[in-house]
């Protein structure tokens, strides 16, 4: 595919108001197709899908199919759109950091004077934000009490609870200008999701915390679980999480595997 056509496709995606990350991934996925195939045919597309399934998980393959579907619509070849791979939906949430592990992590980070990472974990755990959203938090957002994040053609509002807006928190961020990102790397640039994930893995080893629960999305699950312990309003939680359907949020009402086994063993103890 020529660079000119690729740029026109990119403009088409911008006009549809897709996020910068989505546009980047779509361009990448479509470009990779044309690195292997010179033309678009149904046979080529099916073979491409089969090869992707040999080396990727179904969910990742569906990302590629979505990108190519957008390109096919763009060039007026919607009849060639591929069917997505059926993905088994999870019924429970597993590998979530516990309240005890969360408190231990925060305590250990403070003791080691890793204050920036302390606040990254605190904000993840108390906002329910995705790491991609946390990266966009600005001091001005903290000052007004919420951040507005453009996502999938909508604006998602992420609130900061009172404990995230204490004198201690404002003091830590006092050197920043209002339009500065809250969390920056040592070069003063926006911190990366990969950097956060790697640091969590490192601290899991250092503090003796299960590595499987030390990933950025774990804190989003933690937020939902802790919220429901104190407030059973699933509709409100869906809004706070930015879920378009309450069915997505209802996963947090179900027991995880170990909890199910514990309840089963208690019930069958005769």
Residue, then its C-alpha position, 0 to 999 in steps of 0.5 A: x500500500x502506498x504511503x499516500x493512501x496510508x496518509x489518506x486512511x489516517x486522515x479518515x480515522x482522525x475525522x472519525x475522532x478516534x484516539x491517537x493510540x487507536x489510529x496508530x495501532x490501526x495504521x500499524x496493523x493494516x501496514x503489516x498486512x500489506x507487508x505480506x500481501x500485495x492485494x486484498x482478496x478474500x483468500x488472502x484475508x482468511x489466510x492472514x487471519x489463520x496465520x495471526x491465530x497461530x501466534x496470537x491470542x484471539x483478543x489480539x487477532x480481533x484488534x487486527x481484524x477491526x483495523x482491517x475492517x476499518x480500512x476495507x470500509x474506507x476503500x469501499x470493500x465492506x463485503x470482504x470484512x472478516x468475522x471476528x474470533x469468538x472470545x470466551x468472556x471471563x465470569x470472574x476477576x482473578x489476580x487482583x491486588x488485595x487490600x493487604x498487599x495494596x497497603x503493604x506496597x504503599x507502606x514499603x514505597x513510602x519507607x523507601x522514599x519512592x514517593x512518585x511511584x507511591x502516588x502512581x499506585x495510590x491514584x490507580x487504586x483510588x480512581x479506577x483509572x486505566x494506566x493510559x488515562x492516568x498518564x494524561x492526568x494534569x495538575x489542573x485536573x487535580x485542582x478542580x477534582x476530576x479529569x476529562x479523558x477523550x476515549x472512543x469518541x466520548x469524554x470519560x470523567x475520572x474523579x479524584x476523591x478527597x483523600x487524593x486532594x489532601x494538603x500532603x498530595x498538593x504539596x508533593x505536586x506544588x512545583x508543577x504548573x497547572x498544565x503539567x502532567x502529574x506523572x513524568x519521567x526523569x526527562x520531564x516527559x509523560x510517563x509510559x505505561x510500559x515504564x509503570x508496568x516494569x516498575x510494578x514487576x520490580x517492586x513485586x520482587x523487592x517487597x515480596x508481593x505476588x507478581x501476578x497481581x502487580x500489573x497496572x490493570x490490577x489496581x482498576x479491579x481493586x478500585x471496583x472491588x473496594x468500592x462495592x464493599x462500601x457501596x452496592x450501587x452497581x450503576x454508579x460504579x459502572x459510571x465511575x469505571x467508564x463502562x458503557x454497559x452495566x453487564x461489564x461491571x457486574x463481573x465484580x459481583x461474582x466470586x473469584x475462583x478461590x472464593x467459590x472453592x472456599x464457599x463450596x468447601x464450607x457448604x459441603x463440609x459434612 
